[in-house]
Amino acid sequence: MLKWKTEAIVISVAGSEVTSDILGYQAGRNRRIKYIAGPKTASLTLRAYRTAEQVVDFDTNLFTTGMTLLPVDVPLKEGDIFKAGFKDDGAGAATYNVVIGYEEAD
């Protein structure tokens, strides 16, 4: 079953990257990130990491009304943390939501 999680990312300094721990590996459960989404905004890059490895670097201006979810395939193993957020090259502070869709199996 696909589950969804939303996290608000607050950017207070223009030109900075802000990420948050979104999902971790839970012992005994297989988790796989299937989708990630954010707003369609100029000068904003969606970034995501599995532990220390960057797995997403996507210009959110490429989202369209027909494609608002970015398909990904990121399995989590024991000790992995999935972090996601944004790099804002705009001129001001803002809050953006990042959304992930993931599957969880015993």
N, CA, C and O of each residue as an XYZ file, in Angstrom:
424
protein
N       0.836     -1.173      0.000
C       0.000      0.000      0.000
C       0.887      1.245      0.000
O       1.885      1.309      0.718
N       0.520      2.205     -0.794
C       1.257      3.460     -0.888
C       0.830      4.383      0.252
O      -0.359      4.627      0.456
N       1.823      4.894      0.996
C       1.564      5.840      2.078
C       2.185      7.175      1.689
O       3.138      7.223      0.911
N       1.640      8.259      2.236
C       2.095      9.595      1.897
C       2.490     10.349      3.155
O       1.877     10.191      4.211
N       3.522     11.170      3.027
C       3.973     11.995      4.139
C       4.337     13.368      3.596
O       4.972     13.483      2.548
N       3.926     14.416      4.321
C       4.212     15.800      3.944
C       5.032     16.461      5.043
O       4.758     16.280      6.230
N       6.034     17.224      4.641
C       6.898     17.927      5.590
C       7.071     19.362      5.115
O       7.378     19.600      3.947
N       6.877     20.316      6.014
C       7.100     21.726      5.686
C       8.588     22.038      5.839
O       9.194     21.718      6.861
N       9.163     22.658      4.826
C      10.568     23.046      4.826
C      10.621     24.578      4.851
O      10.122     25.239      3.941
N      11.225     25.124      5.891
C      11.313     26.576      6.055
C      12.702     27.042      5.623
O      13.713     26.630      6.192
N      12.734     27.893      4.627
C      13.990     28.474      4.144
C      14.017     29.924      4.589
O      13.145     30.709      4.215
N      15.010     30.281      5.383
C      15.062     31.650      5.906
C      16.149     32.500      5.244
O      16.123     33.727      5.347
N      17.103     31.857      4.565
C      18.187     32.587      3.913
C      18.212     32.215      2.430
O      18.369     31.044      2.086
N      18.057     33.203      1.560
C      18.092     32.962      0.120
C      19.427     32.331     -0.272
O      20.479     32.693      0.255
N      19.365     31.386     -1.200
C      20.574     30.723     -1.673
C      21.011     29.544     -0.825
O      22.041     28.929     -1.100
N      20.240     29.224      0.203
C      20.637     28.114      1.074
C      19.861     26.838      0.745
O      18.810     26.876      0.105
N      20.401     25.720      1.195
C      19.738     24.431      1.073
C      19.283     24.000      2.455
O      20.061     24.007      3.410
N      18.011     23.623      2.552
C      17.455     23.167      3.816
C      16.788     21.817      3.582
O      15.915     21.688      2.723
N      17.200     20.817      4.348
C      16.578     19.497      4.269
C      16.128     19.071      5.660
O      16.562     19.620      6.673
N      15.247     18.081      5.679
C      14.729     17.558      6.937
C      14.679     16.039      6.838
O      14.470     15.493      5.755
N      14.872     15.353      7.967
C      14.696     13.901      7.995
C      13.216     13.614      7.766
O      12.369     14.026      8.558
N      12.907     12.906      6.679
C      11.523     12.635      6.324
C      11.106     11.233      6.756
O      10.023     11.049      7.313
N      11.961     10.248      6.503
C      11.601      8.865      6.784
C      12.859      8.074      7.081
O      13.881      8.263      6.422
N      12.794      7.194      8.063
C      13.922      6.329      8.395
C      13.549      4.873      8.212
O      12.376      4.524      8.080
N      14.561      4.039      8.206
C      14.336      2.604      8.118
C      13.845      2.123      9.469
O      14.408      2.479     10.504
N      12.814      1.329      9.460
C      12.304      0.725     10.691
C      12.618     -0.762     10.639
O      12.229     -1.443      9.690
N      13.318     -1.274     11.650
C      13.719     -2.681     11.668
C      12.513     -3.580     11.415
O      11.440     -3.389     11.987
N      12.717     -4.553     10.553
C      11.670     -5.516     10.254
C      10.708     -5.085      9.167
O       9.806     -5.844      8.810
N      10.876     -3.885      8.631
C       9.998     -3.397      7.558
C      10.844     -2.964      6.359
O      11.868     -2.297      6.502
N      10.392     -3.356      5.204
C      11.035     -2.900      3.973
C      10.318     -1.639      3.513
O       9.105     -1.649      3.304
N      11.064     -0.561      3.357
C      10.482      0.704      2.896
C      11.135      1.118      1.595
O      12.341      0.955      1.409
N      10.329      1.652      0.702
C      10.840      2.108     -0.595
C      10.120      3.395     -0.965
O       8.892      3.425     -1.055
N      10.890      4.460     -1.179
C      10.327      5.733     -1.618
C       9.995      5.596     -3.096
O      10.859      5.234     -3.894
N       8.739      5.884     -3.471
C       8.282      5.732     -4.850
C       8.053      7.069     -5.558
O       8.219      7.163     -6.774
N       7.674      8.096     -4.804
C       7.387      9.406     -5.392
C       7.860     10.509     -4.457
O       7.890     10.349     -3.237
N       8.225     11.626     -5.060
C       8.550     12.824     -4.295
C       7.985     14.015     -5.071
O       8.007     14.034     -6.301
N       7.483     15.000     -4.337
C       6.860     16.150     -4.996
C       7.106     17.419     -4.201
O       7.365     17.387     -2.998
N       7.019     18.518     -4.897
C       7.138     19.842     -4.296
C       6.395     20.821     -5.173
O       5.752     20.417     -6.141
N       6.469     22.100     -4.855
C       5.743     23.097     -5.647
C       6.441     23.387     -6.973
O       7.653     23.212     -7.098
N       5.676     23.823     -7.946
C       6.255     24.293     -9.212
C       6.642     25.743     -8.992
O       5.790     26.631     -8.998
N       7.935     25.977     -8.799
C       8.419     27.310     -8.464
C       9.757     27.568     -9.152
O      10.631     26.702     -9.174
N       9.903     28.756     -9.707
C      11.182     29.132    -10.316
C      12.242     29.298     -9.226
O      11.918     29.669     -8.098
N      13.467     29.033     -9.549
C      14.630     29.216     -8.663
C      14.599     28.303     -7.441
O      15.157     28.647     -6.399
N      13.950     27.139     -7.559
C      13.872     26.199     -6.444
C      14.255     24.807     -6.938
O      13.740     24.337     -7.952
N      15.155     24.159     -6.222
C      15.601     22.813     -6.575
C      15.192     21.853     -5.473
O      15.473     22.081     -4.296
N      14.524     20.777     -5.866
C      14.138     19.718     -4.933
C      15.333     18.797     -4.758
O      15.867     18.278     -5.738
N      15.759     18.591     -3.514
C      16.913     17.734     -3.237
C      16.522     16.668     -2.234
O      15.749     16.922     -1.310
N      17.067     15.458     -2.424
C      16.809     14.374     -1.474
C      18.064     13.509     -1.347
O      18.851     13.364     -2.283
N      18.214     12.947     -0.162
C      19.399     12.147      0.170
C      18.973     10.869      0.876
O      18.062     10.880      1.703
N      19.639      9.764      0.544
C      19.531      8.534      1.319
C      20.823      8.463      2.102
O      21.892      8.200      1.551
N      20.708      8.701      3.396
C      21.849      8.831      4.289
C      22.747      9.926      3.708
O      22.330     11.084      3.718
N      23.944      9.640      3.204
C      24.829     10.689      2.692
C      24.813     10.777      1.162
O      25.467     11.653      0.596
N      24.089      9.901      0.492
C      24.075      9.855     -0.970
C      22.930     10.701     -1.530
O      21.767     10.477     -1.192
N      23.261     11.673     -2.386
C      22.211     12.473     -3.014
C      21.535     11.633     -4.089
O      22.200     11.097     -4.975
N      20.199     11.518     -4.009
C      19.454     10.693     -4.957
C      18.477     11.511     -5.810
O      17.949     11.002     -6.798
N      18.234     12.768     -5.438
C      17.351     13.637     -6.227
C      17.954     15.039     -6.265
O      18.366     15.580     -5.238
N      17.998     15.617     -7.464
C      18.395     17.010     -7.684
C      17.566     17.480     -8.877
O      17.969     17.301    -10.026
N      16.400     18.086     -8.601
C      15.402     18.330     -9.639
C      14.900     19.764     -9.566
O      14.470     20.215     -8.505
N      14.949     20.483    -10.677
C      14.446     21.854    -10.785
C      12.916     21.809    -10.742
O      12.290     21.267    -11.653
N      12.314     22.372     -9.695
C      10.861     22.279     -9.538
C      10.096     23.039    -10.617
O       8.900     22.808    -10.795
N      10.745     23.923    -11.327
C      10.088     24.631    -12.422
C       9.727     23.681    -13.561
O       8.938     24.034    -14.437
N      10.306     22.470    -13.553
C       9.999     21.469    -14.580
C       8.703     20.719    -14.289
O       8.184     20.031    -15.168
N       8.166     20.838    -13.065
C       6.859     20.256    -12.785
C       5.816     20.950    -13.643
O       5.932     22.144    -13.920
N       4.798     20.212    -14.065
C       3.689     20.776    -14.830
C       2.386     20.322    -14.188
O       2.395     19.520    -13.253
N       1.278     20.828    -14.684
C      -0.005     20.363    -14.153
C      -0.216     18.892    -14.468
O      -0.941     18.201    -13.752
N       0.412     18.406    -15.532
C       0.301     16.990    -15.890
C       1.313     16.110    -15.187
O       1.142     14.891    -15.157
N       2.364     16.687    -14.620
C       3.372     15.910    -13.900
C       3.737     16.649    -12.626
O       4.596     17.530    -12.630
N       3.086     16.288    -11.549
C       3.362     16.934    -10.269
C       4.121     16.020     -9.314
O       4.585     16.465     -8.264
N       4.248     14.746     -9.672
C       4.993     13.790     -8.858
C       6.209     13.314     -9.629
O       6.109     12.973    -10.807
N       7.349     13.290     -8.972
C       8.571     12.781     -9.580
C       8.728     11.324     -9.149
O       8.911     11.059     -7.961
N       8.661     10.365    -10.089
C       8.846      8.967     -9.706
C      10.307      8.714     -9.330
O      11.218      9.137    -10.041
N      10.519      8.032     -8.224
C      11.853      7.639     -7.784
C      11.775      6.197     -7.285
O      10.684      5.668     -7.075
N      12.909      5.577     -7.101
C      12.961      4.217     -6.560
C      14.114      4.173     -5.570
O      15.250      3.870     -5.936
N      13.812      4.477     -4.310
C      14.844      4.580     -3.289
C      14.529      3.612     -2.149
O      13.716      3.917     -1.277
N      15.181      2.434     -2.159
C      14.961      1.505     -1.048
C      15.733      1.961      0.186
O      16.823      2.523      0.070
N      15.172      1.721      1.355
C      15.847      2.039      2.610
C      16.241      0.746      3.294
O      15.437     -0.176      3.431
N      17.495      0.694      3.722
C      17.967     -0.464      4.475
C      18.292     -0.015      5.895
O      18.269      1.180      6.192
N      18.590     -0.951      6.754
C      18.829     -0.633      8.154
C      19.865      0.476      8.302
O      20.949      0.407      7.724
N      19.524      1.487      9.073
C      20.410      2.621      9.301
C      20.212      3.771      8.341
O      20.757      4.851      8.573
N      19.447      3.585      7.258
C      19.224      4.648      6.274
C      18.205      5.666      6.772
O      17.234      5.319      7.444
N      18.443      6.907      6.433
C      17.514      8.007      6.674
C      17.275      8.695      5.335
O      18.226      8.980      4.608
N      16.036      8.958      5.009
C      15.694      9.687      3.792
C      15.447     11.135      4.176
O      14.519     11.438      4.926
N      16.285     12.033      3.655
C      16.173     13.470      3.906
C      15.738     14.128      2.611
O      16.164     13.729      1.528
N      14.895     15.132      2.726
C      14.482     15.860      1.533
C      14.267     17.324      1.900
O      14.026     17.674      3.055
N      14.363     18.156      0.883
C      14.169     19.584      1.082
C      14.439     20.330     -0.199
O      14.285     19.790     -1.294
N      14.845     21.580     -0.054
C      14.998     22.441     -1.215
C      16.257     23.291     -1.118
O      16.723     23.638     -0.033
N      16.788     23.614     -2.292
C      17.810     24.654     -2.411
C      17.111     25.807     -3.110
O      16.621     25.666     -4.231
N      17.070     26.941     -2.440
C      16.354     28.102     -2.949
C      17.343     29.133     -3.470
O      18.132     29.690     -2.706
N      17.299     29.383     -4.771
C      18.150     30.408     -5.371
C      17.386     31.710     -5.555
O      17.851     32.623     -6.238
N      16.212     31.788     -4.942
C      15.382     32.995     -5.022
C      15.890     34.072     -4.076
O      16.975     33.970     -3.503
N      15.090     35.080     -3.938
C      15.547     36.261     -3.199
C      14.997     36.381     -1.784
O      15.367     37.313     -1.071
N      14.132     35.476     -1.355
C      13.547     35.695     -0.038
C      13.236     34.429      0.724
O      13.389     33.320      0.213
N      12.795     34.612      1.963
C      12.432     33.496      2.829
C      11.060     32.956      2.423
O      10.191     33.704      1.976
N      10.884     31.643      2.586
C       9.613     31.013      2.237
C       9.512     29.648      2.906
O      10.504     29.088      3.371
N       8.295     29.133      2.943
C       8.046     27.778      3.424
C       7.429     26.977      2.286
O       6.459     27.416      1.668
N       7.993     25.798      2.007
C       7.508     24.929      0.943
C       7.243     23.543      1.528
O       7.929     23.112      2.456
N       6.248     22.850      0.982
C       5.983     21.476      1.391
C       6.673     20.511      0.441
O       6.622     20.674     -0.778
N       7.321     19.502      1.017
C       7.839     18.382      0.249
C       6.972     17.184      0.628
O       6.648     16.980      1.798
N       6.600     16.393     -0.386
C       5.710     15.248     -0.180
C       6.414     14.004     -0.710
O       7.012     14.023     -1.786
N       6.332     12.913      0.072
C       6.861     11.637     -0.424
C       5.752     10.601     -0.399
O       4.876     10.620      0.466
N       5.810      9.704     -1.360
C       4.949      8.521     -1.389
C       5.857      7.318     -1.229
O       6.848      7.182     -1.947
N       5.520      6.435     -0.280
C       6.375      5.285     -0.043
C       5.555      4.037      0.227
O       4.392      4.108      0.626
N       6.182      2.901      0.002
C       5.577      1.611      0.287
C       6.283      0.992      1.469
O       7.486      1.167      1.663
N       5.511      0.266      2.254
C       6.061     -0.381      3.436
C       5.536     -1.806      3.471
O       4.330     -2.036      3.387
N       6.447     -2.759      3.595
C       6.058     -4.169      3.669
C       6.763     -4.799      4.863
O       7.887     -4.428      5.203
N       6.090     -5.757      5.493
C       6.694     -6.451      6.642
C       7.830     -7.350      6.205
O       8.450     -8.009      7.039
